[in-house]
């Protein structure tokens, strides 16, 4: 049987689903274990979340991790993420993207080395350094792993630093739209909270985002709003804003991108983040999207645990590399 340390890993479960001729009928399920209690376990599968009572479990065990995504799948997702977080100043180096947004967030102020830079790797990185130096900014390079491992090796030779690892996580929209997450401990009635989606952020929404990201320069407003399909989630309690989030549909309409999910301290442990995400997922599904993605620092244990319970699994990781002074 399974133990608490198996949570977050890929498992297979054989469960009893019926009886035929006096003999049990079994069915197997494969996915990531997102919850384990004395009464049930919950899997994130390709078809969505599956909750299995322990009384139905015949056998369960951990299995090897799924195959790594193909290079094409990583590129597709990275480009969808770039489209969802558009830097106002952009250039190309062959297939590579160069992005700047007055220093607001690493994603909008870094090179994305996917594809062919149309020159030898050392020359490409020299050009990246010059481009950012011309703008008075430190050079940053986002390296999706393992796709950009050769770039990372060259940056190691140049003594570039690294920010904490970021997980790029995905989930089928069916896992988000079909679930009704329970409220957290001590939660108040759902009727007290109102979730509203708007095509533009309110002043209060921007104030919360500014506090989280250290201010909002003009470039930040471009990053937040310059997407064709975008919604800003506002959660109100008794007329006061208590939670925010942002969702975009990009990648040829396939991907819901979730970001800036923030619940104010006084309203936490009410299940508001899950409710907000579900509202954005419902909107994205109506727009034709089929999958969701988000980016979360590996060290953010609380957020990683929340997203795991909602059915997110890690697609790939990336490091933001920082040029030496």
N, C-alpha and C positions, 0 to 999 in steps of 0.2 A: 504494500500500500504506500501511499504518498505521505510526505512530511512537509512541514512548513517551508523548509528550504527548497522544495520543488516549485514553489510559487514563482512565476516568471519564466518557467522553462516549458519546453514542448513535451507533451505527454500523450499517451494513448489510453483510452478508457474502454473497457468492454463492460456493457451494461445489459441488464435484463429488461427487455421491452415487451415481453408478453409470454404466453404459454401456449404450446401446441401439442396436443396428444399427451398431456401430462409432463411435457418436457419444456424447460425454459428456452425462450428465443432471445438470442443475443444480437447486439448491434455495437459496432466499434465507432469511436469518435476520436479525432486527432486535432490537437490545437494547443494553444498556450494556456497553462493553468493560471488563472487570474485571481481565484479565491478558493480557500480551503477552510471549511469549518467542520464541526462534529456532525452536522446534519446534511451537508451537501458540498459539492465542488462545482466550480464554474469554469468553463473553457471558452476561450476566444477562438472560434473556428472560421474557416473561409465563408461559411454560410451565416455567421453571426454568433452571438453569445448562446451558450448551451449550459443550462443549470441541471445538474444530475443529483438527485437525492442519494445519500450514501447507501440507503437500503437497496438501491438498484445497481450499485457498483459490484460487478463480479471480480474484476481485476483492473488495476491501473498501474502504470509505470512510466518513468521518464524515458524519452527516446532522443536520439541525436537531433541536433538543431537542423532546421530546414536549410536547404542549399542557399548559398549567398545569391543575392539578386544579380542578374546579368548587368554588364556595363550599360547596355541600352536602357534598362529599367532605372538605373541610378541617374543617368543623364536625363531621362524623361522627368523624373521626380524633381531633380535639382532645377530644371528649367521651369517647371510649374511653380516651384517655390520662388524663383526669381521673378516670375511674372506676378506673383501675389505680393511681392515686397519691392516695388519698382523704384530704384534709385533715379533721381532726376538727372544726374550727369552720368552718361554711359558712353563706352567706346568698345571696340572689338580689337582683339589681337588674334587674327585668324578666327578660330571658333571660341576662344576664350572671351569672357566678359570682364570688363573693367567698370567698376561702379563707385560712385561717390555721392554722399548726401550730407555734406557739412559735418561729417563725423558722427551722425546720429545712427547708432546701432552698427555692429560689426557686419551684419549681412548686407546692409546697403552701402558699405564702404570698403568692400573687399573684391579682389579678383576671384573669378570662378573658373578654374582651369579644367574645363571639360572639353574634349575634342582636341583638335590639332591647332597649335598656335602659329603654324605656318613658318616656323623657324626652329633652330635647335633650342632645347630646353634652357640652357644657361642664358642664351640671348633673349628668350622670352621673359625670363625672370628679371633680367636687366631692364627690359622695356617696362615691366610692371613697376619696378622701383622708380624709374624716371617719371612715369605717368603720375604716380602719387606725389612724388617730390615736387613736380610742377604745380600741384594744387595745395602744397603746404600741408599735406597729410601724411601720417605714417602709412607705410605699405602693409596691407593685410592680404592674405590669400586664404580662402576657404578650400580645404582639401577633403573632398568626399573620399571615404575609405571603403574598400581598398583601391578604388578606381584611380585615385590621385597619389598612390603610394610613391611612384617615381618622382613626382613633384616634391612630396614630403622629404624624400631622401636628399634631393638637391638643396632644399631649404635647410636641412640639418647641416650640410657641409658649409652653409653660409651663416650658421649659428643663429638661425631664426628661433624665436620663442614660440610658445603654444598656449592658447587659452584652453579652459576645461573642455573635455569632449562633449559633443552635442549629439543626442539621439534623434534621428529622423524616423518618426513612427507613423504607422499607417493602420487604418481599419476600414473594413467595408462599411458603407453607409447603413446597410441593413442592421449592423450591430449597434448603431447609434440611434436610428429612427425607430427601431422596433422595441427598444428597451425603455422601461419607466424606472430609472434608478431610484432606490429608496432614499429618503431623506437621512441626513446624518443624525448622530446622537443628539438628543435635545432639540430636534427640529420643530419648527412651528408649522401651523397648517399651511398647505400649499396655496390656499386662496389669498393669503396675505401678500404673496409675491406676484408681481406682474412682469412678464418678459416682453419687451418690445424690440423689434428689429427695424432699423432705419437705414436709409441709403447714405446718410451723412451723420457724423458723430455730433452729439450735443456738446455744449460748453462743459458740462459736468463730466461727460465721458472723456473729453480731452484733458481735463484737469487730473483725472485718475491716471490716464496714460502718461501725462507729463511727470507725475510723481514717481511712476514706476521706471521711466526711461530717462529721468534727469533732464526734463525740459523738452520743449517742442519747437525747434527752429522751423523756418519756412519749409525747408527740405523735408522735414518730418511729415508735414501735412500732405505733401505730394506723395510720399511713400504710402501713407495711410489711405488716401482717397483715389489715386490715379489708377484704378482698376475698373474695368467695365462692369463686372459683377462683384459687388462688395456689399456687405451688411454689417452694421454696428449694433451689437446686442446691448441693450440696457435692461437691467433688472431693478425694479423699484419695490420698496417696502414702505407703505404709508406715505407714498409720494417722494421718498428720498432714494437716490441712486445708491445701490448697495453692491452691484456687480456689473462688470463690463466684459465684452469680448468682441472679436472681429472675425468675420468669415469671408472668404473669397472663393470664387469658382474660376479656375484656370486650367491650363493643360488641355486645351481643346474641349473644355467642358467636363472633363473627367473628375478633377480633384477639388474637393473642399479643403481649403487651407485654413486652419484654426490658429489664432495667435492672440496675444494680449488678454488671455483669460485671467481675470483678476476679481476676487471677492474681497470686499473690505473687511477688516478684522472683526468688527462687531457682528457681521452676518455670516461668518464661517461656520462650518459643520451643520449647514442647513440643506446640503445637496444642491446648492445654487449653481455651482460650476457645471455639474452634470445636466441640470435643467437648461442652462444657457446653451451648452453644446448641443443638446437635443434640438432646441429651437433652430439653431443654425443648420444642423443636419437636415431637418425637415425642409427648410428653405432650399438648401442645395439639392436635395433629392427632387424637389419640384422643378428645379432648373435643369435637371438631367444628369447631375453628377452621380457617380457610383462609388467613389472611394474618398476617404479623408486622410489628411496628413497634418502633422504638427512637428515642431522642433522644440526639444526640451533638454536642458543641461542634465547630463548623467548624474550629477551630484545633487539635483533637486529631488530628493527622495519622496517628498510628499506629492509632488506633481506626477512623478513617474508612477507611483502607486495608484493615484486616481485614474490616470490614463490606462493603466493595465486593467483596472476593474471595468472600464468602459469598453475594453476590447482592443486596445491599441497594442501592436507589436512593433519591434524595431526592424526597420527596413535596412538602414545603414547608418553609419555615424560620420561625423566630420569634425575636423579640427580647424580652428581659425589660427593661422600662423602669423606671427608678428615680427616684422623686420627689427633687427637690433638698432639701438639708437646710433 
